[in-house]
């Protein structure tokens, strides 16, 4: 994917005056991958996927990559909301607890 990656040199603000809010947040500032609050992540069964692109259309973070032979999710941007799994008509996207693998 052609999105900026998280900034490893990021330093947390020391006061309210240094904090970014809303649209004032600069482009490319992602302090940690997925901001550290995700508890679930999606996994796509590529064999079952019919590439209807419903997950891609509804993903609020735009983190589903459709450029390759199969769909991929950029976990640096995925927030674990589960909208992609809810919209999948073939149920080939499962939400997995972070740290677990199937």
C-alpha positions in Angstrom: 0.0 0.0 0.0 1.1 3.5 -0.7 0.3 5.1 2.7 2.7 6.7 5.1 3.9 4.3 7.8 4.1 5.1 11.5 6.7 7.5 12.7 9.1 5.6 14.9 10.7 8.9 16.0 7.4 10.3 17.3 7.6 11.9 20.7 4.4 12.2 22.7 3.3 15.8 23.5 4.3 17.0 26.9 1.4 19.5 27.2 -2.0 20.3 25.7 -0.4 23.1 23.6 1.6 20.5 21.7 -1.2 18.1 21.0 -2.8 17.7 17.5 -6.6 17.9 17.3 -8.9 16.9 14.4 -8.0 18.2 11.0 -4.9 20.0 12.4 -3.2 16.7 12.6 -0.3 16.7 10.1 -0.2 14.2 7.3 1.9 11.1 8.0 1.8 11.3 11.8 0.8 7.9 13.1 2.5 7.6 16.5 2.1 3.8 16.7 0.6 1.2 14.4 -3.3 1.3 14.8 -2.8 3.6 17.9 -2.6 0.6 20.1 -6.3 0.2 21.0 -7.3 -2.6 18.5 -8.4 -5.8 20.2 -9.6 -7.7 17.1 -8.3 -7.8 13.6 -9.8 -9.2 10.4 -8.5 -12.2 8.5 -9.6 -12.8 4.9 -10.1 -16.3 3.6 -8.7 -15.6 0.1 -10.0 -18.9 -1.2 -13.6 -18.1 -0.3 -13.4 -14.4 -1.3 -15.3 -13.5 -4.5 -13.7 -10.0 -4.6 -17.1 -8.3 -4.5 -15.2 -5.4 -2.9 -17.9 -4.7 -0.3 -15.3 -4.7 2.5 -13.2 -2.2 0.5 -16.2 0.1 -0.1 -17.3 0.1 3.6 -13.9 0.1 5.4 -13.8 3.5 7.2 -10.0 3.6 7.4 -9.4 2.6 3.7 -6.9 0.0 4.8 -7.9 -2.8 2.4 -5.6 -3.1 -0.5 -7.0 -4.4 -3.8 -4.0 -4.0 -6.0 -2.7 -7.6 -5.9 -4.1 -11.0 -6.7 -6.0 -11.1 -3.4 -7.2 -8.5 -0.9 -4.9 -7.5 1.9 -5.4 -5.5 5.1 -2.9 -2.9 6.2 -2.8 -3.7 10.0 -1.0 -0.4 10.7 -4.2 1.4 9.8 -6.9 -1.2 10.7 -8.8 -0.2 13.9 -10.5 -3.6 14.2 -14.1 -2.2 13.9 -15.4 -5.3 12.1 -17.3 -3.4 9.4 -15.6 -5.4 6.7 -16.6 -8.7 8.2 -20.2 -7.5 8.7 -20.5 -6.4 5.1 -18.9 -9.5 3.5 -21.7 -11.4 1.8 -19.7 -14.7 1.8 -18.6 -14.4 5.4 -15.0 -14.9 4.4 -13.7 -12.2 6.8 -13.4 -13.3 10.4 -12.5 -11.1 13.3 -9.7 -12.7 15.3 -8.6 -11.6 18.8 -5.2 -9.8 18.5 -2.4 -12.2 19.4 -4.4 -15.2 18.2 -4.0 -16.9 14.8 -6.2 -19.3 13.1 
